[in-house]
Amino acid sequence: MKSAAGYILLAGMVLLLAAFFGYQSFFPREEIPYDDDQEGLKDQIVFKFSHVVAENTPKGLAAQKFAELVAEKSDGHIKIEVFPNGSLYSDIEEINALKEGQVHFIAPSTSKLGMLSPQWGVLDLPFAFPSREAALEGLNGDIGRQLLNSLQGDGIKGLAHWPNGFKQITSNQGPIQKPGDLKGQSFRIMQSDVISAQFSRLKAKAIQDSFNSTYKLLEEGDVDGEENTISNIYSKKFYNLQKHMTISNHGYLGYAVMMSGKVWNEQSEETKRILLEAMEETTEWNSRKAFDMNEELLEKIRQNSSIQIHELTPEEKREWQAVLDPVYEDFSQDIGKNLVEEMKELRAKYE
C-alpha cells in the first residue's frame, strides 16, 4: 500500500512539474496542419490593390490576373491582396489613400485624374478614339507615356493603362438618337470638367458623383440616366433600371494603374522587376480582353433585358460630333495644345 501511495504521489508531482514548466515540453507535440498562408510569412511582401468595380469586369479581372502573375513569378514571396467594389475606398477617396500609404496599388478611371493634372482630360475628349486600334495606339504611344509621366510630380509611379472600352448612354427618357434628345435630362457622370462641358453643350444636367453611388441615384430617380461602358452597365445591372440605351461610343473609359512613388522606391530591384513583368503581361492580356468583353456583354443584355437599344448611324454620329467637337478648342489651353493636336491627328488617322 505504501508502495502504491508512493507511486501515486510521484505521478502527481510529475504532473505538477509538467504544468509548471510547460505541458508540451513533457509530451510529444501534435503536428500542426500545413497552412501555405503561413509559409514564409515573415519574409512575404504584401501589397493592397484597391478598386471600385466588380470582379467580373475588365479592371476586376485584370487586377486578379496581376495578383496571380506576381505570385507565380515570385514563388509566393510577393502577394497582391485585391479589394474590389469599393470595399476599402470610393473612387473619390482612393487617390488620397494611395498617397497616405493606406493602399499600394489603385487603378482609377483616367477621368478622375484631372485633379492631378489637366492633361488627363485629353482622354475625355468626345469621340477621341474612333476604334479600339486607335485607343491602343494612343495609350501605348506618346500620348499614354506623357500622361503616366505627369504623375511623377505628385509622387506617384504610373505603371500602365488598362482600357475598359467605349461609353454608351442610358436613360429613362428616350429614345436618344439626336443630340437634342438629352435636353433637360440629368445624368450621373465622373468627376471631369471635360465630360461636364459635353453634357452642358447637349443642354443636359451633369451630376458628378462616385461610381458606386450610380445605382442608387438611378433607382431613386435622382438622375434620368448615366454614361458607361457595357461591362459596367452589365455588372452593376444598370440596364434593369433604365428603359433606353444608345450605343454611341462617344467617349473612352479606361484606367491608369499606379503605385505610391515612395513605396516603389523602397522595393528591391528584384521586386520591381517582378512587378513590372507581371504588369506588362497583364496589360497586354487586358487590352485584348476588355473590348471583346464589352461586345459579348452587349449581346447578353440584348437577350436578357427589355431595355430598348439604339445604335447611332454614321449620319447621327456626325450630328453629335458637330455639337461636341468645340470642346477640343474649349480645353486646348488647359490640356495643352500639343497634346490636343496629337489626339486630333490620331482621330483623323482612324476615322
Secondary structure, DSSP 4 states (H G I P E B T S, - for coil): -HHHHHHHHHHHHHHHHHHHH-HHHHSPPPPPPP-TTTTTTTT-EEEEEE-SS-TTSHHHHHHHHHHHHHHHHTTTSEEEEEE-TTSS--TTTHHHHHHTTS-SEE--BGGGGGGT-GGGGGGGSTT--SSHHHHHHHHHSHHHHHHHHGGGGGTEEEEEEEEEEEEEEEESS----SGGGGTT-EEEE-S-HHHHHHHHHTT-EEEE--GGGHHHHHHTTSSSEEEE-HHHHHHTTGGGT-SEEEEEEEEEEEEEEEEEHHHHHTS-HHHHHHHHHHHHHHHHHHHHHHHHHHHHHHHHHHHH---EEEE--HHHHHHHHHHHTHHHHHTHHHH-HHHHHHHHHHHHHH-
